[in-house]
Amino acid sequence: MVLLLSLLVGGSTLFAQGLGLRAGLNFQNLTGDGVEDGKMAPRFNIGVDYEIAVAPDFYFAPGLLFATKGSKFEFLGEDIQIGLNYLEVPLNLVYKPVLGDGNLIVAFGPYVGYGLGGKAKSDEGDTDIEMGSEEEEGSLFNYKPLDVGANIGFGYMFGAGLSLQFNTQLGLVNISHEDDAVKNTGFGLSLGYRF
């Protein structure tokens, strides 16, 4: 009975949970053989995550983000900006030891994103981007909806629950229908608040 009570009390501490909000500015690019001279473009992300303690100072933090990605480049003398919208599920392992009045944050793990569409902007106007499983005939900008990659983040959580974090992402799958690979990459800064 004493052992069972100890496990229940210890288990409630071990598996303590916390909801967090996050928003940030990204600098994204499309890289790979299928993109020439792509330049980083400012984008944003906003969403939530939920920390579940799995060991002292270690947390599993699944989340749900609305993230914008893309690139800037020149094609036949014309400036083009690609903006792609994703629903993204990061599945991070977070290490948060006490440091000073707050906590150091080291986060890493995979993410899975699903493309919702986007826009290609040029001097001649805007073109809607529809992400599909098959290439649409006559479409200059057509991407696969699935994006999978890796996250790495470093930051600090202040005593009041506010945090500042530097994040970087590396896309691992080809999002283009062409043989030449195109992948999402980027980095950014985000502000967070944990309840």
C-alpha positions in Angstrom: 0.0 0.0 0.0 2.8 2.4 0.9 4.6 1.4 -2.3 1.5 2.1 -4.4 1.0 5.5 -2.7 4.6 6.4 -3.3 4.3 5.5 -7.0 1.2 7.6 -7.4 2.7 10.7 -5.7 6.0 10.3 -7.6 4.2 9.5 -10.9 2.2 12.7 -10.6 5.4 14.7 -10.3 7.3 12.7 -13.0 4.5 13.2 -15.6 3.7 16.9 -14.8 2.6 18.7 -17.9 2.5 22.2 -19.3 0.9 24.0 -22.1 3.0 26.5 -24.0 2.3 29.2 -26.7 4.9 30.1 -29.3 5.3 32.7 -32.1 8.3 33.6 -34.0 10.0 35.1 -37.1 11.6 32.6 -39.5 14.2 33.1 -42.3 13.3 30.3 -44.7 14.8 29.1 -48.0 14.2 26.4 -50.6 17.4 24.5 -51.2 18.6 21.6 -53.4 19.4 20.8 -57.0 16.0 22.0 -58.1 16.6 25.6 -56.9 19.3 27.9 -58.1 20.5 30.9 -56.1 17.6 30.8 -53.6 17.7 33.5 -51.0 16.2 33.5 -47.5 12.8 35.1 -47.0 11.3 36.3 -43.8 8.3 34.2 -42.7 6.6 33.4 -39.4 5.2 30.6 -37.2 2.6 30.5 -34.4 1.3 27.6 -32.4 1.2 25.5 -29.2 3.1 22.7 -27.6 2.6 20.5 -24.5 5.5 19.4 -22.3 5.3 16.0 -20.6 8.1 15.3 -18.1 9.8 11.9 -18.8 12.8 12.2 -16.6 14.4 14.9 -14.4 14.9 18.0 -16.6 13.8 16.1 -19.7 10.4 16.6 -21.5 8.6 15.2 -24.5 7.0 18.2 -26.3 4.6 17.5 -29.1 3.2 20.6 -30.8 1.0 22.0 -33.5 2.2 25.0 -35.5 1.0 27.1 -38.4 4.3 27.8 -40.2 5.1 29.7 -43.4 8.1 28.8 -45.5 9.5 29.6 -48.9 12.2 31.5 -50.7 13.2 34.4 -53.0 15.0 34.0 -56.3 15.5 35.4 -59.7 14.1 33.6 -62.8 14.7 34.9 -66.3 15.4 38.4 -64.9 12.3 38.4 -62.8 12.2 38.5 -59.0 10.0 35.8 -57.5 8.9 35.1 -54.0 7.5 31.7 -52.9 5.4 31.5 -49.8 4.2 28.1 -48.6 1.8 27.5 -45.7 2.1 24.4 -43.5 0.4 22.8 -40.5 3.4 21.3 -38.7 3.7 18.8 -35.8 7.1 19.0 -34.1 7.9 16.0 -31.8 10.8 17.4 -29.7 12.7 16.1 -26.8 13.6 19.0 -24.5 16.3 19.3 -21.9 15.6 22.1 -19.4 18.1 22.2 -16.5 17.9 25.1 -14.0 20.2 27.9 -14.9 20.2 31.0 -12.8 16.6 32.2 -12.1 15.2 30.2 -15.1 16.0 27.2 -17.3 18.3 26.6 -20.2 16.4 25.1 -23.2 17.9 22.5 -25.6 15.4 21.0 -27.9 15.7 18.5 -30.8 13.6 16.1 -32.7 11.7 15.4 -36.0 8.8 17.4 -37.4 6.1 16.4 -39.9 4.4 19.1 -42.0 1.4 19.1 -44.3 1.2 21.8 -47.0 -1.9 23.9 -47.2 -0.9 25.9 -50.3 0.7 29.3 -50.8 1.5 32.0 -53.3 4.1 32.8 -55.8 4.6 36.6 -56.2 6.3 38.2 -59.1 6.4 41.5 -61.1 3.5 40.1 -63.2 1.3 39.4 -60.3 0.4 36.6 -57.8 -0.1 32.9 -58.6 -1.8 30.5 -56.1 0.1 27.4 -55.2 -1.9 24.3 -54.7 -0.1 21.4 -53.2 -1.0 18.1 -54.6 0.1 14.5 -54.8 0.4 14.7 -58.5 1.9 17.4 -60.7 -0.8 19.5 -62.3 -0.4 20.1 -66.0 0.5 23.7 -66.8 1.4 24.6 -63.2 4.7 26.3 -62.8 4.7 26.1 -59.0 3.5 22.7 -57.7 4.7 21.0 -54.6 4.1 17.8 -52.7 2.1 18.5 -49.5 4.3 16.3 -47.2 7.3 17.8 -45.5 9.5 15.9 -43.0 12.6 17.2 -41.3 14.6 17.8 -38.1 14.4 20.6 -35.5 17.1 21.9 -33.2 16.6 24.7 -30.7 18.5 26.6 -28.0 17.1 29.1 -25.6 16.3 30.3 -22.1 13.1 30.2 -20.1 12.8 33.1 -17.6 11.3 32.7 -14.2 7.9 34.2 -15.3 7.3 31.5 -17.9 8.5 33.6 -20.8 11.1 32.1 -23.1 13.3 33.2 -26.0 14.5 30.5 -28.4 16.7 30.2 -31.5 15.4 27.4 -33.8 16.8 25.8 -36.9 15.1 23.3 -39.3 16.5 21.0 -42.0 14.0 19.5 -44.4 14.8 15.9 -45.2 12.4 15.1 -48.0 12.0 16.3 -51.6 8.9 18.5 -51.8 9.1 18.9 -55.6 7.5 16.7 -58.2 10.7 17.0 -60.3 13.7 14.7 -60.0 15.9 17.5 -58.8 15.3 17.8 -55.1 13.8 20.9 -53.3 13.9 21.0 -49.5 12.7 23.5 -46.9 15.5 24.9 -44.6 15.6 27.8 -42.2 16.2 29.3 -38.9 14.5 31.8 -36.6 13.8 33.4 -33.3 10.6 32.7 -31.3 9.0 33.9 -28.1 7.1 31.6 -25.9 5.0 31.5 -22.8 4.5 28.4 -20.6 1.4 28.2 -18.3 
